[in-house]
Amino acid sequence: MPSSEAERRAGGRQLYELCGSDPARVFSPYCWRIRMALALKGLAFESVPWRFTETERLAFARHDRVPVLVDGDRVVVESWEIAQYLDRAYPQTRQLVRGEPATYAFLLAWADSVLFARASRLIVSDIPALLDARDRAYFVASREARYGMPLPLVTADRDARLPEFRAQLQPLRRVLRDQKFLGGEAPDFADCAVFGGFMWARVVSPLPLLAPDDAVFAWRERMLDQAGGMARRIQAAEVTPP
Amino acid sequence: MPSSEAERRAGGRQLYELCGSDPARVFSPYCWRIRMALALKGLAFESVPWRFTETERLAFARHDRVPVLVDGDRVVVESWEIAQYLDRAYPQTRQLVRGEPATYAFLLAWADSVLFARASRLIVSDIPALLDARDRAYFVASREARYGMPLPLVTADRDARLPEFRAQLQPLRRVLRDQKFLGGEAPDFADCAVFGGFMWARVVSPLPLLAPDDAVFAWRERMLDQAGGMARRIQAAEVTPP
């Protein structure tokens, strides 16, 4: 491990990504957007594990959360900014934000305010088990404050709420019945953005968010197959047999 | 009025639009998408009033519903096809479908399956009053079959359900806090698509779908102001004082 952030940043391309005890199990939906974007573009990167309580390690980026991309002497923060930066910096790679960037805003807002917000209420109680003690204390306290209740209570009736969650995916389902990807014939940043939410859930929780006969499930399989199956190789939460 | 559809189609640009007894109160959300697209492009058109039970009048288009656009010797059906046709046929006008058309699919699916579907459960019982007897019989029978109950029952508790409807607009609200339009600085077909749903509601129902302090309300005002206030001049349903 390099002796300092400065030394680490001395060259190459690094993506600071959220993880827990196991640095290989990256799980932030926003980091996954960029991990997948880099993979679709064929841009290699070094994953730099980062944990919730390591804010000071991002001081060099004048930012307090991941993803942070270091690309040679460039530092870029926020997944949407990073996605657009990558298209500009590497015009010869697959362009993931096509046409007018503003037209992606609605899908990104839906992913945040519907997909991630509702998925969180189904899986948030699975996350503490992935974290070291210090991160766990921070995470539990901040999320319990957000939900106003203990995390096991947030997800207590999750099996009963799964049908309602799946119903909320109807716009996604309708598109993916007619198109292979949200981007059309091939995935674009819309696919990365939504897939990030599903990878987050897959890595942290055994809850089956999608039924196997769902067009969204089939799309997720196609995304898992992208870039030589990069996402599929990340360890998923184990499904405990009932 | 021309003596036949063939004679009417002999030249110019006509948009077949859904209306009730009053031909000026066009109310189909899908027709509104195209009415607005034509207005934003500055393309004049003759509105051809069409009613639910006049399927045979669309035989020339080999189609059974509106919008139908007749543009000289071209006949184009389905709002999404018409939008793309207009951009191709009039490249010198404002382009409303920018970049990859597939990237609009998610927003269109959300408009159909969330906005229109949920708005319908709030306003559907207001529609029969706009229709002539024959259309009213068709409309009430087909919609009662869809909902499995009398239309007044579908909307009976609508005041109580309004907050939940407004909550479903959160992705829209989030975008419109940061952008003037869904298309960015100026409206594009995404704006037309969503605005169509709000015009449908505005023309048929006195129910205030949006609160005045909502960013979506402010956006709707901006859309009402487009093209010299075209949409604002269409008579809205009257709000009955309580």
Boltz contact constraints between the chains, C-beta under 6 A:
constraints:
  - contact:
      token1: [A, 98]
      token2: [B, 99]
      max_distance: 6.0
  - contact:
      token1: [A, 98]
      token2: [B, 100]
      max_distance: 6.0
  - contact:
      token1: [A, 99]
      token2: [B, 98]
      max_distance: 6.0
  - contact:
      token1: [A, 99]
      token2: [B, 99]
      max_distance: 6.0
  - contact:
      token1: [A, 99]
      token2: [B, 100]
      max_distance: 6.0
  - contact:
      token1: [A, 100]
      token2: [B, 98]
      max_distance: 6.0
  - contact:
      token1: [A, 100]
      token2: [B, 99]
      max_distance: 6.0
  - contact:
      token1: [A, 100]
      token2: [B, 184]
      max_distance: 6.0
  - contact:
      token1: [A, 102]
      token2: [B, 179]
      max_distance: 6.0
  - contact:
      token1: [A, 102]
      token2: [B, 184]
      max_distance: 6.0
  - contact:
      token1: [A, 103]
      token2: [B, 103]
      max_distance: 6.0
  - contact:
      token1: [A, 105]
      token2: [B, 175]
      max_distance: 6.0
  - contact:
      token1: [A, 105]
      token2: [B, 179]
      max_distance: 6.0
  - contact:
      token1: [A, 106]
      token2: [B, 107]
      max_distance: 6.0
  - contact:
      token1: [A, 106]
      token2: [B, 171]
      max_distance: 6.0
  - contact:
      token1: [A, 106]
      token2: [B, 175]
      max_distance: 6.0
  - contact:
      token1: [A, 106]
      token2: [B, 182]
      max_distance: 6.0
  - contact:
      token1: [A, 107]
      token2: [B, 106]
      max_distance: 6.0
  - contact:
      token1: [A, 109]
      token2: [B, 171]
      max_distance: 6.0
  - contact:
      token1: [A, 109]
      token2: [B, 174]
      max_distance: 6.0
  - contact:
      token1: [A, 109]
      token2: [B, 175]
      max_distance: 6.0
  - contact:
      token1: [A, 110]
      token2: [B, 171]
      max_distance: 6.0
  - contact:
      token1: [A, 113]
      token2: [B, 170]
      max_distance: 6.0
  - contact:
      token1: [A, 113]
      token2: [B, 171]
      max_distance: 6.0
  - contact:
      token1: [A, 113]
      token2: [B, 174]
      max_distance: 6.0
  - contact:
      token1: [A, 170]
      token2: [B, 113]
      max_distance: 6.0
  - contact:
      token1: [A, 171]
      token2: [B, 109]
      max_distance: 6.0
  - contact:
      token1: [A, 171]
      token2: [B, 110]
      max_distance: 6.0
  - contact:
      token1: [A, 171]
      token2: [B, 113]
      max_distance: 6.0
  - contact:
      token1: [A, 174]
      token2: [B, 109]
      max_distance: 6.0
  - contact:
      token1: [A, 174]
      token2: [B, 113]
      max_distance: 6.0
  - contact:
      token1: [A, 175]
      token2: [B, 105]
      max_distance: 6.0
  - contact:
      token1: [A, 175]
      token2: [B, 106]
      max_distance: 6.0
  - contact:
      token1: [A, 175]
      token2: [B, 109]
      max_distance: 6.0
  - contact:
      token1: [A, 179]
      token2: [B, 102]
      max_distance: 6.0
  - contact:
      token1: [A, 179]
      token2: [B, 105]
      max_distance: 6.0
  - contact:
      token1: [A, 182]
      token2: [B, 106]
      max_distance: 6.0
  - contact:
      token1: [A, 183]
      token2: [B, 102]
      max_distance: 6.0
  - contact:
      token1: [A, 184]
      token2: [B, 100]
      max_distance: 6.0
  - contact:
      token1: [A, 184]
      token2: [B, 102]
      max_distance: 6.0
